[in-house]
Amino acid sequence: KNLPIIIFNINVWALGALWGLRMVVNTIHWFRKGLRLHDNAALRDSIRGSDSLRCIYILDPWFAGSSNVGINRWRFLLQCLEDLDASLRKLNSRLFVIRGQPTDVFPRLFKEWQINRLSYEYDSEPFGKERDAAIQKLASEAGVELMVRISHTLYNLDKIIELNQGQPPLTYKRFQGLINHMEAVELPTETITADVIRTCLTPISDDHDDKYGVPSLEELGFETEGLTTAVWPGGETEALMRLERHLERKAWVANFERPRMNANSLLASPTGLSPYLRFGCLSCRLFYFKLTDLYKKVKKNSTPPLSLYGQLLWREFFYTTATNNPCFDKMDGNPVCVQIPWDRNREALAKWAEGRTGFPWIDAIMTQLRQEGWIHHLARHAVACFLTRGDLWISWEEGMKVFEELLLDADWSVNAGSWMWLSCSSFFQQFFRCYCPVGFGRRTDPNGDFIRRYLPILRTYPAKYIYDPWNAPEDVQKAAKCIIGLHYPKPMVNHAEASRINIERMKQIYQQLSSYRGLVFNMLSSPAAPCPLPHFKIFIHFSVTTSCPILSVTVSLR
Amino acid sequence: LDRMKRMKENEEDSTSSPSVNQSETCKRIRPEDGEEPVAEGGSAAPGCDWARLPQELLLHIFQYLPLLDRAYASQVCRGWNQAFHMPELWRCFEFELNQPASSYLKATHPDLIKQIIKRHSNHLQYVSFKVDSSTESAEAACDILSQLVNCSLKTLGLISTARPSFMEVPKSHFISALTVVFVNSKSLSSLKIDDTPVDDPSLKVLVANNSDTLKLLKMSSCPHVSPAGILCVADQCHGLRELALNYHLLSDELLLALSSEKHVHLEHLRIDVVSENPGQHFHTIKKSSWDAMVRHSPKFNLVMYFFLYEEEFGPFFNDEIPVTHLYFGRSVSKEVLGRVGLHCPRLVELVVCANGLRPLDEELIRIAKHCTQLSAIGLGECEVSCSAFVEFVKMCGRRLSQLSIMEEVLIPDHKYSLDEIHWEVSKHLGRVWFPDMMPTW
């Protein structure tokens, strides 16, 4: 299978050529991610030789995973669609929003609009591939030519896997090593402008807004009263503006090192780009090349190190490890996931998800997440550790589902992969590093402004006690008008006890793995759950007696 | 073989594998196990009758099979069913007790548990119970324990896989169940009862029956045990090689008892130092007691896990202490790490989860200088300048087999950037090294 995939329906062209007729080409471009007009190779290529173009977005609420979507994510998406529609209007075109499932929608549209060409951006995720396989079948049955291009990732992920002997790399270091051997990233395609579209028309009916307009949140059934303005406005226009600002800031600082974490980093940044990359409002390749150009300019033409593209490469890494593994977002049946006896506790999970743990640092982060849809990556580590291996010992799958609902930049691969990483379920992550729900926050933001902002009930607590208000003497609590246990919950666990127990649990689990030296690390539970990932051996070495190692779970991948 | 022949003649309704030809007799049993090439779907090759493999061979093969597969095999024919119940296959068992409401994992089938208690309790020697966070699971474990009257266990492990549910069981129920085992198993060698409500009287019972054989005792976080209770164990069980307990149970007397002439060399002592509330007070152990331990057991591992608030470290590391593995689960101050560098000459492994925002340069160099056995170090939320880190690695050299440093720990300075540092460090370590990374979205 060589991409770009171009599946011709031979009969259509042969017929045209035979009769010396030029066929009228009616094209649909199907937006899923890739919600942009810049660097959109599939759209660009499908316009060539097209007589008519209709850009569609299918609102498919039954698509796997998307039923768990909160209001911020819907709003972001709708804003992206509005932005696309506005940009297309400038080119005398429109966006067509269609409700339903793709397998129902397409046969109808193929017929109604006399479609013979369909284009879309390649989706590497397993469910995406499955959905697209069904559409490919429908297209070929209807004699529709298919144009699929890769532009959501920097590289062709299958080629990376091929380079690694057919297996996805399971450590980030290995992944970086493979990247060094890949061909250069392809340049972004030219933006769709009036020049590009030229004679390609979009038939727009008078009732377009009624039939195909972008719905509002209310129309989708959301309660919008009291909804604050979006901290992260969706859309390609916003994305490109942010990109410029992001690069300006980098140039001004002239420092490409990883930025030091401080209290300010916790707040939403006007140059933050992750949600835009996820929805495809911003092309990762454009970002990549702009970063490269800036670096070369500032550092006088020296070669940029891989660390410059950290954000993009992590994203790429998780996409690569997920692409051939439909069980990637589960523990059971997932060959890359350690089977850990997580606790099932709906009440505890709800407290965490709703910011009622009694630990202000955790609760403030979860509040920001719910209100705005974004939290800093170290904040993510803190709450993920708290939920899983740090304190509550609840499954990472539950945390992943909450992030999926609330986090704007959480796509399937990155979200699942990150949760496995943070819960020490995969990728050979060392488990001794426990984030303290009191200390970590206090060291990051000693004054506690972040907490005051998102948990107004604690606003008047002095910095000394704001991270562990249950330790504040009674008079301090009274003065702050917030009694712990009454106005704000008591801490739901004793962190010292919980972390002590949990580190012991993790050790037990990894110790059990070590006693099976050389055993195939195969987590397939039944043949009914096929996972095409091959088996691999893991050897775990301990530096001291097996009855009590602390650190030493170095796992070498054979 | 005669028994099998008779059985074969009698079996009419039991199923047998399709490759067996009923009328054939087994002339010769090949010594290789299980690798017979059998014709596809046809009759068995001459000289090979699966139903007539001798029990010893079946036992050998069954020992390789996981329990579920073995159970399936036992349904094939009476011979294999008998093999399934051979005592040798029931020496070790792990009871998994989970409730669907509190665990994703499956539990050991209750019928299987019944069968084991009925037919195999006197075969059991190495037993463990894995329970989830529900009290029912822990109570079920206690119920099973109470029924093991015919057992002579060598190993017993009570393991909570999530929250310590044994602590929720009524104390008397737990103690009586445990006592059944202590009284009946006169040769207990290894006992893991962390996070349980075990108490001093039950330890006395343990000692009364198993003092000659007890080698390993793990009882971290057993709040009902007192220093006197554990001292009794140390005094009587002279074969004790591995012990795990909480700091409040540690005393000078205990260490002296473990170093007495009658006592074997201790191999492993693990101590958990846990603070429930800030400002908790901890007693000190005399240097002379530690010295006695080292004299008596020069090679012993002293593993200490600290879960304390920063201000509670006063009583620790003021004198030389023979700790070999040190884990700081909460933030520990620069000052304390400085004391560690001075007073822990036997240190082999050091893990610091968090320290703070001042660089640990001096402290690390001091540790490299004085802790000449150090071979593993892990740093979490700390800061170290790149130059100091390189110096540290240079001083330790190739003995550092484990170097687990978060990328955020290393602060680039005028000498080294992050990209340069891994080459320097790799050079001194003699292998390729990178700091640990965490995903950035």
Interface residues (C-beta under 8 A of the other chain):
Chain A: Y172 K173 E257 R258 M261 S274 P305 S307 G310 Q311 W314 R315 F317 F318 M331 D332 Q339 P341 W342 D343 R344 N345 H377 R380 H381 W393 S395 D409 V414 G417 S418 W421 L422 Q429 Q430 F432 R433 C434 Y435 C436 G439 F440 R443 N471 N494 A496 E497 S499 R500 I501 I503 E504 R505 Q508 S543 V544 T545 S547 C548 I550 L551 S552 T554
Chain B: N98 P100 A101 S102 S103 Y104 L105 K130 D132 S133 I159 S160 T161 A162 R163 P164 D194 D195 L216 S220 S221 E242 A244 E267 H268 R270 D272 V274 S275 E276 P278 N301 V303 Y305 F307 L308 T324 H325 Y327 G329 R330 S331 V348 E349 V351 C353 A354 G356 L357 S375 A376 I377 G378 G380 E381 S401 Q402 S404 M406 E407 E408 P412 S417 L418 D419 F434 D436 M437 M438 P439 T440 W441
